[in-house]
Amino acid sequence: MKRRFVPASLLLLALVAAVYAPVLDHEFVRFDDGVYIEENPWVRRGLTWDGVRWAFTTFHASNWHPLTWLSHMLDAELFGPGPRAAHGVNVALHAANAVLVLRVLARMTGRFWPALVVAALFAAHPLRVESVAWAAERKDLLCALFGLLALGAYERYARRPGAARYLPVLAWMALGLMAKPMLVTLPAALLLLDFWPLGRWRLPAADPARGSAARGPESLGRLLLEKLPLAALSLASAAVTVLSQWRGGSVGSLEAIPLGVRLANAAVAYAAYLESTIWPRALACFYPYPAWDSAGAVRSLALRAAGAAVVLGAISLACLRPARRRPYLAVGWLWYLGTLVPVIGAFQVGMQAMADRYTYLPSIGLYLAVVWGVAEAVFPAGAALAGRGPAGPPAAVGRGGAMPGRRWLPHTVAAATALIVLALAVSARLQVRHWHDTGSLFTRALDVTSENAVAHVNLGNDFERSGRPDLAREHYERSLAIVPSARAHVGLANVLARAGDPDRAQRHYEDALRVDPRYAPAHNNLGVLLTRQGRLEEAVEHCRAAVRIDPGYAEAHKNLGVLLGRLGRFAEAEAQFERAIAAGMSGAEPRRNLAFVLERQGKLEGAAARYEEALALEADDAESHRRLAEILHAQGKPAPALSHLRRALELDPGSLAAANRLAWILATAADESLRDGAEALTWATRCAEATAHEDPTYLETLAAAHAELGDLAAAVRWQERAAELTPAVRRSRPLARLQLYRLQSGRAR
């Protein structure tokens, strides 16, 4: 078996590469890729200690999965924030998972070829495309990786139980749960594997006279007790998941989706996943929830659910009845049913009826049942289907082989299997192309589904961002005609606001809040709209609501800070800008804003530090250079102030404020080596002429430049004019300066 493992693994790697090579040239899609990677400032910074702390403490995206965040950060750290690396790592993880499926099943069952077939089906099936080609679904792949490692560790533990071998199982499961909580059913799945192929317990004997001797080497009670630490991990993960999704507002309430509807959809989804596994067609990134808004729709859903229940019941009966003779059927089918429980929709998250990605691990059960069933038909002696006993060696009896007179059958089955895997790989490769970009992804969803409001709203977002507002508006309106969602209302309102129709935009923001009062972007964007209308106090209330709903909403904190700054509430504005930066808001703007409000409060050292941070991020911002120079001058640091002023004027030659401050320092600096009266006069004259000699501030600088050059008569004349133009309440300082020039002029005479 060991000799076969390396070439078989290489074959699986080649299969995955052949299917998924095109994703290396794919874009990020605007369907969580922005939230997870493209627009996530914590991820884009790469691995930092602050980022690690954020990953373990945030409920961002309505989930707690720190390892997923750290994985994306590592991508950015090693390869940069672009899509190529993110997609490449996903492909590599899927390939690793396929190899692990082979290794785990081969070691557990002692049968290599059936394990290889299961791994190949897992690697090539089109239902895997969503998990691999969608960069944001890294969590699926990581969760499966650690889950499969946990299975491998458990196989070693089952052969020789002990604490040292149990701890890796616990550790791998904990890591998997920190990538995605899908592994909460792992304890139950391990109990299935204890039955087959590990053979650690057996069903009670059909013959009561045989008594407990037929129950196997270990009691079921002991095996259940053994799973308690793992079950505790599952419960903890489930509690954290419910909390994170509830806080994020992604959990559908019973009022929004009645329990009966959820259960009916769950039955339909189980059957639909089974159908897609057998015949993968019309796959989409989002499947709309079935309608239940009329008696006819409810009847239709009920009939579909009843039909699905009949099918599922029949399959369950067919798999469970022969559990003693064909245990793989029961284990595979129950694996499929059980591992889907967390995502089947009884506890509804989001508005999707089902999702291809949910089958990533559950599908292994179906492949296992089918492949081992076919193997038994081809090798009736049992060698192909046996599992390991509790001590480790294969439990099969005899060497097995094809049925007499049918030696052609194994070759036929092998060829058919190869053709099936090839057909699945081609189908998956075709499905991969739909994930190239946002437009192709949701256009495909509209082609293969009906009444897909989510596809319309995402296409609207895509067209809006690409500067095609008419198409964006059309899709938002079509989405609203299907389901009046807050997201579609906000998208349409954004388009209307940019088109110069603030009244209709406001109505749609308000409609969004009627649909979902806790939709933070509606509050934030309405606040921005009210700000443009000068309704600052109302705007403040909406921006405050946005940050109350989502404390990590950096954009809302920034907007609230701007509003409070405009209202002169600088201390409050300071707190909001600090929170925007703490929430991960990148770029120079929030740091400039924070520096400004610190400056207005007289906190010059802090303001200077923030302006320097802003300039480190955006070195060509003339206004930041000028304001930093003003602070440095006020702190008695004229030399660096001059440097920043000259840079400000290089970037913005028309800045009178920078030119005036430069002239003033050149004319009045205490350090004679810094003074230059001629240059000061040039800059001061430019400022005075630009304002028709009517701005007293510039005239005072002009007077100072003349004084530095020794032309005290001109200094007195311009200072007198400056004093005349200065309001009476502020005239004392220019008058004192005028008196000084007159005294100097008298001494000169």
C-alpha positions in Angstrom: 0.0 0.0 0.0 2.9 2.4 0.8 4.4 1.9 -2.6 1.1 2.9 -4.2 0.5 6.0 -2.1 3.0 8.3 -3.6 2.0 7.8 -7.3 -1.7 7.9 -6.3 -1.2 11.1 -4.5 0.6 12.6 -7.5 -2.3 11.5 -9.6 -4.8 13.3 -7.3 -2.7 16.5 -7.3 -2.6 16.4 -11.1 -6.4 15.9 -11.2 -7.0 18.9 -8.9 -4.5 21.0 -10.9 -6.2 20.1 -14.2 -9.6 21.2 -12.9 -8.6 24.3 -11.0 -5.7 25.8 -12.9 -7.9 28.6 -14.4 -8.7 30.1 -10.9 -5.2 31.5 -10.8 -6.3 34.2 -13.2 -9.6 34.8 -11.5 -10.6 38.1 -9.9 -12.0 38.5 -6.4 -15.8 38.3 -6.6 -18.0 40.8 -4.8 -19.6 38.1 -2.7 -17.8 38.1 0.6 -14.4 38.3 -1.0 -14.4 42.0 -0.1 -15.4 41.4 3.5 -12.9 38.6 3.9 -9.9 39.8 1.9 -10.1 42.6 -0.7 -11.5 45.4 1.5 -10.5 44.0 4.9 -7.8 46.3 6.3 -6.7 43.7 8.9 -6.1 41.1 6.2 -4.4 43.4 3.8 -1.8 44.4 6.4 -0.6 40.9 6.6 0.3 39.2 9.8 0.7 41.6 12.7 0.2 41.2 16.5 -2.8 43.6 16.3 -4.2 41.5 13.5 -3.8 38.3 15.5 -5.6 39.8 18.4 -8.4 41.0 16.1 -8.7 37.6 14.6 -9.3 35.9 18.0 -11.7 38.6 19.3 -13.8 39.7 16.4 -17.2 38.5 15.2 -16.6 40.2 11.9 -18.7 38.6 9.0 -21.0 37.1 11.7 -18.5 34.4 12.5 -15.8 33.5 14.9 -13.1 31.7 12.9 -9.7 33.1 13.8 -7.7 30.5 11.8 -9.5 31.6 8.7 -8.5 35.2 9.2 -4.9 34.3 10.0 -4.8 32.2 6.9 -5.8 35.2 4.7 -3.4 37.4 6.6 -0.6 35.0 5.9 -1.4 35.1 2.2 -1.1 38.9 2.2 2.1 38.7 4.2 3.8 36.2 1.9 2.4 37.0 -1.5 0.6 40.4 -1.3 -3.1 41.0 -1.2 -4.0 40.1 -4.8 -6.4 37.3 -5.8 -3.8 35.0 -7.4 -2.3 33.8 -4.2 -5.6 33.5 -2.4 -6.9 31.2 -5.2 -3.7 29.3 -5.5 -3.7 28.5 -1.7 -7.3 27.3 -2.0 -6.4 24.9 -4.8 -3.4 23.6 -2.8 -5.6 23.0 0.3 -8.1 21.1 -1.8 -5.4 18.9 -3.2 -4.1 18.2 0.2 -7.5 17.3 1.4 -8.0 14.9 -1.5 -4.7 13.2 -0.5 -5.8 13.0 3.1 -9.1 11.4 2.1 -7.1 8.7 0.4 -4.7 8.2 3.3 -7.3 8.2 6.0 -9.7 5.8 4.3 -6.9 3.5 3.1 -5.5 3.2 6.7 -8.9 2.8 8.3 -10.2 0.2 5.9 -7.0 -1.5 4.8 -8.3 -1.1 1.2 -6.4 1.1 -1.1 -8.3 1.1 -4.4 -11.7 2.0 -3.1 -10.1 4.7 -1.0 -8.5 6.1 -4.1 -11.8 6.1 -6.0 -13.5 8.0 -3.1 -10.6 10.5 -3.1 -10.8 11.0 -6.8 -14.5 11.6 -6.7 -14.0 14.1 -3.9 -11.3 15.9 -5.8 -13.1 16.1 -9.2 -16.8 16.6 -8.4 -18.3 19.9 -9.5 -19.9 20.5 -6.1 -16.5 21.2 -4.8 -16.0 24.2 -7.1 -17.7 26.7 -4.8 -15.4 25.8 -1.9 -12.2 26.0 -4.0 -12.8 28.7 -6.6 -14.4 31.2 -4.0 -11.5 32.8 -2.2 -13.7 33.6 0.8 -14.5 30.0 1.3 -11.0 29.2 2.6 -12.8 28.3 5.8 -14.3 25.2 4.2 -10.9 23.9 3.1 -9.2 24.6 6.4 -11.9 23.1 8.4 -11.8 19.9 6.2 -8.0 19.8 6.4 -8.0 19.8 10.2 -11.0 17.5 10.3 -9.3 14.9 8.1 -6.1 15.2 10.2 -8.3 14.6 13.3 -9.7 11.4 11.6 -6.1 10.3 10.9 -5.1 10.9 14.5 -8.2 9.0 15.7 -7.4 6.0 13.6 -4.0 5.8 15.3 -5.7 6.3 18.7 -8.3 3.6 18.0 -5.5 1.1 17.2 -3.7 1.8 20.5 -5.8 4.0 22.8 -4.0 6.3 25.2 -4.0 10.0 26.3 -1.0 10.8 24.2 -2.8 9.7 21.1 -6.1 11.2 22.1 -4.8 14.7 22.5 -3.9 15.2 18.8 -7.5 14.3 17.9 -8.7 17.0 20.3 -6.2 19.5 19.0 -7.0 18.9 15.3 -10.7 19.2 16.0 -10.2 22.5 17.9 -8.2 23.9 15.0 -10.9 22.8 12.6 -13.6 24.5 14.7 -11.5 27.7 14.7 -11.6 27.6 10.9 -15.3 26.9 10.5 -17.8 25.3 13.0 -18.8 22.6 10.6 -16.9 20.0 12.7 -19.4 20.2 15.5 -20.7 16.8 14.4 -17.3 15.1 14.4 -17.9 13.2 17.7 -20.9 11.5 16.1 -19.0 10.8 12.9 -16.2 9.2 14.9 -18.8 7.0 16.6 -19.9 5.9 13.1 -16.3 5.0 12.2 -16.0 3.1 15.5 -18.7 0.8 14.1 -17.2 0.6 10.7 -14.4 0.4 9.5 -12.7 0.5 12.9 -14.8 -2.3 14.4 -14.7 -1.0 18.0 -18.4 -1.8 18.5 -21.1 -3.9 16.9 -24.8 -4.1 16.8 -26.5 -6.4 19.2 -26.8 -10.0 18.0 -29.9 -10.9 16.0 -30.0 -14.1 18.0 -30.8 -13.2 21.7 -29.2 -16.5 22.8 -25.8 -15.1 21.8 -26.2 -12.4 24.4 -23.6 -9.7 24.9 -20.8 -11.6 23.4 -21.8 -10.3 20.0 -21.5 -6.7 21.1 -17.9 -6.3 20.2 -14.6 -5.6 22.0 -15.7 -2.3 23.6 -19.0 -1.2 25.1 -20.9 1.6 23.4 -21.2 3.4 26.7 -17.4 3.6 27.0 -17.1 4.9 23.4 -19.7 7.5 24.1 -17.8 8.6 27.3 -14.6 8.7 25.3 -16.2 11.4 23.0 -17.2 13.7 25.8 -14.2 16.1 25.5 -14.8 16.3 21.8 -18.5 17.0 22.4 -17.6 19.7 24.9 -15.6 21.4 22.1 -18.6 21.1 19.8 -20.9 22.7 22.3 -18.5 25.6 23.0 -18.1 26.2 19.3 -21.8 26.0 18.7 -22.4 28.6 21.5 -19.8 31.0 20.1 -21.2 30.5 16.6 -24.8 31.3 17.6 -23.6 34.4 19.5 -21.5 35.7 16.6 -24.3 35.1 14.0 -27.0 36.6 16.3 -24.9 39.7 16.9 -24.2 39.9 13.2 -27.9 39.8 12.4 -27.4 36.9 10.0 -29.7 34.4 11.8 -33.2 34.3 10.3 -35.9 34.6 12.9 -38.8 32.3 13.2 -41.0 35.1 12.2 -38.9 35.7 9.0 -38.8 32.0 8.2 -41.3 29.8 10.1 -39.9 26.6 11.5 -42.2 24.5 9.4 -40.9 26.1 6.3 -37.3 25.5 7.4 -37.9 21.9 8.1 -39.6 21.4 4.7 -36.8 23.1 3.0 -34.3 21.0 4.9 -35.9 17.8 3.5 -35.9 19.2 0.0 -32.2 20.3 0.4 -31.1 16.8 1.5 -32.7 15.4 -1.6 -31.3 18.2 -3.9 -27.8 17.6 -2.6 -28.2 13.9 -3.4 -29.5 14.7 -6.9 -26.6 17.1 -7.6 -24.1 14.6 -6.4 -25.5 12.1 -8.9 -26.1 14.6 -11.7 -24.4 17.9 -11.1 -26.2 20.4 -13.3 -27.5 24.0 -13.0 -25.1 24.8 -10.1 -25.2 28.3 -8.8 -23.5 30.4 -6.1 -26.9 31.2 -4.5 -30.1 29.2 -4.5 -33.1 31.4 -3.4 -35.3 30.2 -0.5 -38.5 28.7 -1.7 -41.6 30.9 -1.6 -44.1 30.4 1.2 -46.1 33.7 0.9 -49.2 32.1 -0.5 -51.3 29.0 0.1 -50.2 27.7 -3.4 -46.5 28.2 -2.6 -46.9 26.5 0.8 -48.7 23.5 -0.9 -46.0 23.3 -3.5 -43.2 23.3 -0.9 -45.1 20.8 1.3 -45.5 18.4 -1.7 -41.8 18.7 -2.6 -40.8 18.1 1.0 -43.1 15.0 1.3 -41.6 13.6 -1.9 -38.1 14.2 -0.6 -38.9 12.6 2.7 -40.2 9.5 1.0 -37.0 9.3 -1.0 -34.8 9.9 2.0 -36.8 7.4 4.0 -36.5 4.7 1.4 -32.7 5.2 1.1 -32.3 5.2 4.8 -34.2 1.9 5.1 -32.2 0.4 2.2 -28.9 1.4 3.9 -29.7 0.6 7.6 -31.5 -2.7 7.3 -28.3 -4.6 6.0 -26.1 -2.8 8.5 -24.6 -6.0 9.9 -23.6 -7.4 6.5 -22.9 -4.1 4.7 -22.0 -1.6 7.4 -20.4 0.8 5.0 -23.9 1.6 3.6 -25.2 2.7 7.0 -22.0 4.6 7.9 -21.8 6.4 4.6 -25.5 7.4 4.6 -25.5 8.5 8.2 -22.3 10.4 7.7 -24.0 12.3 4.9 -27.2 13.0 6.9 -25.3 13.8 10.1 -22.6 16.1 8.9 -25.1 18.2 7.0 -27.1 18.9 10.1 -25.3 22.2 11.1 -26.0 23.7 7.7 -29.3 22.1 6.6 -31.3 25.2 7.6 -33.3 24.3 10.8 -31.2 27.0 12.4 -31.3 29.4 9.4 -28.3 31.6 8.7 -28.8 33.9 5.7 -31.5 33.5 3.0 -30.1 30.7 0.9 -32.1 27.5 0.5 -28.9 25.4 0.2 -25.3 25.8 -1.0 -22.9 23.6 -2.9 -20.1 24.4 -0.4 -22.1 22.7 2.4 -21.4 19.3 0.8 -17.6 19.5 1.0 -17.3 17.0 3.9 -20.7 15.3 3.8 -20.2 14.1 0.3 -17.5 11.7 1.4 -20.1 9.6 3.1 -22.1 9.2 -0.1 -18.9 8.3 -2.1 -17.9 5.8 0.5 -21.3 4.0 0.5 -21.5 3.8 -3.3 -17.8 2.8 -3.9 -17.7 0.1 -1.2 -21.1 -1.1 -2.5 -19.8 -1.5 -6.0 -16.6 -3.1 -4.7 -18.7 -5.7 -3.0 -20.6 -6.5 -6.2 -17.3 -6.9 -8.1 -15.4 -8.6 -5.3 -18.1 -10.6 -3.5 -15.6 -12.5 -1.3 -15.4 -9.3 0.8 -11.8 -8.2 0.4 -12.7 -4.9 -1.1 -15.1 -3.9 1.7 -13.6 -5.1 4.9 -12.5 -2.7 7.6 -9.9 -3.0 10.3 -10.7 -4.6 13.5 -9.9 -3.0 16.9 -6.3 -4.3 16.9 -5.6 -2.9 13.5 -5.3 -5.6 10.8 -7.9 -6.0 8.1 -11.0 -7.9 9.2 -11.7 -9.5 5.9 -11.7 -13.2 5.4 -10.1 -14.7 2.3 -8.4 -13.0 -0.6 -11.5 -12.1 -2.6 -11.7 -11.8 -6.3 -14.0 -11.4 -9.2 -17.0 -13.7 -9.5 -16.1 -16.9 -11.5 -16.8 -16.4 -15.2 -16.9 -12.6 -14.8 -13.2 -11.8 -14.7 -13.9 -9.0 -17.2 -16.0 -7.2 -14.6 -13.2 -5.5 -12.6 -11.7 -4.1 -15.7 -15.1 -2.8 -16.9 -15.7 -1.2 -13.5 -12.3 0.4 -13.5 -12.8 1.8 -16.9 -16.3 3.1 -16.0 -14.9 4.6 -12.8 -12.2 6.4 -14.8 -14.7 7.8 -17.3 -17.0 9.0 -14.4 -14.1 10.8 -12.8 -13.1 12.3 -16.1 -16.6 13.5 -16.8 -16.9 15.0 -13.4 -13.5 16.8 -13.8 -14.6 18.2 -17.2 -17.9 19.4 -15.7 -16.1 20.9 -12.7 -13.6 22.7 -15.1 -16.6 24.2 -16.9 -18.2 25.3 -13.6 -14.9 26.9 -12.6 -15.1 29.5 -15.4 -18.3 30.9 -13.9 -16.3 32.1 -10.9 -14.0 34.3 -13.0 -15.6 37.5 -11.8 -18.7 38.9 -10.1 -20.6 39.5 -13.3 -20.1 36.0 -14.7 -20.9 34.4 -11.4 -24.2 36.1 -10.9 -25.2 36.0 -14.5 -24.8 32.3 -14.3 -27.0 32.3 -11.1 -29.7 34.1 -13.0 -29.4 31.7 -15.9 -30.0 28.6 -13.8 -32.3 29.8 -11.0 -35.5 31.9 -10.9 -36.6 34.8 -8.7 -33.1 35.2 -7.5 -33.1 38.6 -5.7 -29.6 38.1 -4.3 -28.1 37.6 -7.7 -29.8 40.8 -8.9 -28.6 42.9 -6.0 -25.0 41.6 -6.4 -25.1 42.4 -10.1 -26.4 45.8 -9.2 -23.4 46.3 -6.9 -21.0 45.2 -9.6 -22.5 47.5 -12.2 -22.5 50.4 -9.7 -18.9 50.0 -8.9 -17.9 49.7 -12.5 -19.6 53.0 -13.3 -22.8 51.7 -15.0 -25.5 53.2 -12.8 -28.4 52.5 -15.3 -27.7 48.8 -15.2 -27.2 48.9 -11.5 -30.5 50.6 -11.0 -32.3 48.0 -13.2 -31.0 45.1 -11.2 -31.7 46.8 -7.8 -35.3 47.4 -8.9 -35.7 43.8 -10.2 -34.4 42.6 -6.8 -36.8 44.7 -4.9 -39.7 43.4 -7.1 -38.8 39.9 -5.8 -38.0 40.6 -2.2 -37.8 44.1 -0.6 -34.4 43.7 1.0 -32.6 46.4 2.9 -29.5 45.8 0.8 -31.3 46.4 -2.5 -33.0 49.5 -1.1 -29.6 50.9 0.0 -28.0 50.0 -3.4 -30.8 51.8 -5.3 -30.6 54.8 -2.8 -26.9 55.1 -3.5 -27.5 55.2 -7.2 -30.2 57.8 -6.8 -28.1 60.0 -4.5 -25.2 60.0 -7.0 -27.7 60.9 -9.8 -28.8 64.0 -7.9 -32.1 62.7 -6.6 -31.7 63.0 -2.8 -35.4 62.9 -1.9 -35.9 59.5 -3.6 -32.6 58.3 -2.2 -33.7 59.2 1.3 -37.0 57.4 0.9 -35.2 54.2 -0.1 -32.7 54.5 2.9 -35.8 54.8 5.1 -37.5 51.9 3.4 -34.3 49.8 4.0 -34.6 50.7 7.7 -38.2 49.7 7.8 -37.2 46.3 6.3 -34.3 45.9 8.7 -33.9 48.5 11.4 -30.5 47.0 12.3 -28.9 47.3 8.8 -26.0 49.5 9.6 -25.1 50.6 6.1 -28.6 52.2 5.7 -28.0 54.3 8.8 -24.5 55.3 7.7 -25.4 56.2 4.2 -28.5 58.1 5.3 -26.3 60.0 7.7 -24.0 60.9 4.8 -27.0 62.1 2.7 -28.3 64.2 5.6 -24.9 65.7 6.0 -24.9 67.0 2.4 -28.2 68.6 3.1 -26.8 70.4 6.2 -29.0 68.4 8.6 -26.1 67.6 10.9 -27.8 66.7 14.1 -30.1 64.1 12.3 -27.0 62.8 10.5 -25.2 62.3 13.8 -28.1 60.2 15.1 -28.0 57.9 12.1 -24.2 57.5 12.2 -24.4 56.8 15.9 -27.0 54.1 15.2 -24.7 52.5 12.7 -21.8 52.2 15.2 -24.1 51.0 17.9 -25.3 48.2 15.6 -21.8 47.4 14.3 -19.1 48.6 16.7 -16.5 47.5 14.1 -18.0 49.6 11.3 -14.9 51.8 10.6 -16.6 53.9 7.9 -19.4 54.9 10.2 -17.0 55.9 13.0 -15.1 58.1 10.5 -18.3 59.7 9.2 -19.5 60.3 12.7 -16.2 61.9 13.6 -16.4 64.2 10.6 -19.9 65.3 11.7 -18.9 65.9 15.3 -15.9 67.9 14.1 -18.1 70.1 11.9 -20.3 70.7 15.0 -17.2 71.8 17.0 -17.4 68.7 19.3 -13.7 67.9 18.9 -13.2 65.6 21.9 -16.1 63.4 20.7 -14.8 63.5 17.1 -11.4 62.5 18.4 -12.8 59.4 20.0 -14.6 58.4 16.8 -11.6 58.8 14.6 -9.6 56.7 17.1 -12.2 54.0 16.9 -12.2 54.1 13.1 -8.4 53.5 13.1 -8.7 50.8 15.8 -11.4 49.1 13.7 -8.8 48.7 11.0 -9.5 51.7 8.7 -6.5 52.2 6.5 -5.3 55.1 4.6 -4.3 58.7 5.4 -7.7 60.3 5.7 -8.8 59.1 9.2 -5.3 60.0 10.5 -5.5 63.5 9.0 -9.0 64.0 10.5 -7.7 62.9 13.9 -4.7 65.2 13.6 -7.0 68.1 12.8 -9.3 67.6 15.8 -6.3 67.1 18.1 -4.8 70.3 16.7 -8.1 72.2 17.4 -7.9 71.0 21.0 -4.3 72.2 21.4 -2.9 68.7 21.6 -0.1 69.6 19.3 2.3 66.7 19.9 -0.5 64.1 19.2 -1.6 66.1 16.1 2.0 66.2 14.8 2.4 62.5 15.2 -0.9 61.8 13.4 0.0 64.1 10.5 3.4 62.3 10.2 1.5 58.9 10.1 -0.8 60.3 7.4 2.2 61.5 5.4 3.9 58.1 5.7 0.9 56.7 4.0 0.3 59.5 1.5 3.5 61.6 1.1 2.0 63.9 -1.5 -0.7 65.5 0.5 0.0 69.2 0.5 -2.5 70.1 3.2 -0.9 67.6 5.7 2.5 69.1 5.0 1.2 72.6 5.6 -0.7 71.8 8.8 2.3 69.8 10.2 4.5 72.8 9.4 2.1 75.1 11.3 2.3 72.9 14.4 6.1 72.6 14.2 6.4 76.4 13.9 4.1 76.8 17.0 6.4 74.3 18.8 9.5 76.4 18.0 10.8 74.2 15.3 11.1 76.5 12.3 13.7 74.5 10.3 11.5 71.3 9.8 8.5 73.6 9.4 10.2 75.3 6.4 11.0 71.9 4.9 7.3 70.9 5.0 6.1 74.2 3.7 8.4 74.0 0.7 7.1 70.5 0.0 3.5 71.7 0.4 4.2 74.5 -2.2 5.8 72.0 -4.6 2.6 69.9 -4.4 0.2 72.9 -4.4 1.9 76.0 -5.8 -1.4 78.0 -5.3 -1.7 77.5 -1.6 -1.7 81.0 -0.1 -1.7 79.7 3.4 1.5 77.7 2.9 3.1 80.6 1.0 2.2 83.1 3.7 3.5 80.9 6.6 6.7 80.3 4.6 7.2 84.0 4.1 6.5 84.7 7.8 9.1 82.3 9.0 11.7 83.6 6.5 11.0 87.1 7.7 10.8 86.6 11.5 12.8 83.4 12.4 14.9 83.9 15.6 17.7 81.9 13.9 19.3 84.4 11.5 20.5 81.5 9.3 16.9 80.7 8.4 15.9 84.3 7.5 15.7 85.4 3.9 14.0 88.7 3.5 14.1 88.7 -0.3 12.4 85.3 -0.6 10.0 86.3 2.1 9.1 89.4 0.2 8.5 87.4 -3.0 6.0 85.0 -1.3 4.3 87.7 0.7 3.8 89.9 -2.3 2.2 87.0 -4.2 -0.2 86.4 -1.3 -1.1 90.1 -1.0 -1.6 90.6 -4.7 -3.7 87.4 -4.9 -6.1 89.0 -2.4 -6.0 92.5 -3.8 -4.2 93.7 -0.7 -7.4 93.3 1.3 -6.4 90.4 3.6 -4.8 91.8 6.8 -3.0 88.5 7.6 -1.1 88.6 4.3 -0.4 92.4 4.7 1.2 91.8 8.1 3.5 89.2 6.5 4.3 91.7 3.7 5.2 94.3 6.3 7.4 91.9 8.2 9.3 91.0 4.9 9.9 94.7 4.2 11.1 95.1 7.8 13.5 92.2 7.4 15.0 93.9 4.3 15.3 97.2 6.2 12.5 99.1 4.3 10.7 100.2 7.5 8.7 102.9 5.8 7.0 100.2 3.6 6.7 98.0 6.7 4.9 100.8 8.5 2.6 101.6 5.5 1.5 97.9 5.1 1.1 97.4 8.8 -1.1 100.5 9.1 -3.3 99.0 6.3 -3.4 95.7 8.0 -4.5 97.3 11.3 -7.3 99.2 9.5 -8.6 96.0 7.9 -8.5 94.0 11.1 -11.8 93.9 13.1 -11.6 96.1 16.2 -11.8 93.2 18.7 -8.6 91.7 17.2 -6.7 94.9 16.4 -4.5 95.0 19.5 -1.8 92.7 18.1 -1.4 94.4 14.7 -1.3 97.8 16.4 1.4 96.7 18.8 3.4 95.5 15.8 2.8 98.8 14.0 4.1 100.6 17.1 7.3 98.5 16.9 7.9 99.3 13.3 7.4 103.0 14.0 9.9 102.9 16.8 12.4 101.1 14.6 11.8 103.6 11.8 12.4 106.5 14.2 15.7 105.0 15.5 16.7 104.4 11.9 16.2 108.1 11.1 
